[in-house]
């Protein structure tokens, strides 16, 4: 053991993929408009998310389209068959 320096990270260090739900931050603000609409809806509704579900779906759709999160089915995200939402399955658009 060597005092005064960090232990070797090569000994027994193993990488693993992130947990489900971990995704990159939107550093370039590609989905900022959708995020701001969702946050404004939350403020308007005293942080009650139910009235803002359509905006949440739009925000997640933007993130999936821009490659900021893994594409998934709406039912897995709890956002299938929303009232007032005409969007179908997650769309794939080129960025």
PyMOL commands that set and color helices and strands:
alter all, ss='L'
color gray80, all
select helices_A, chain A and resi 32-44+50-65+74-77
alter helices_A, ss='H'
color red, helices_A
deselect
rebuild
show_as cartoon
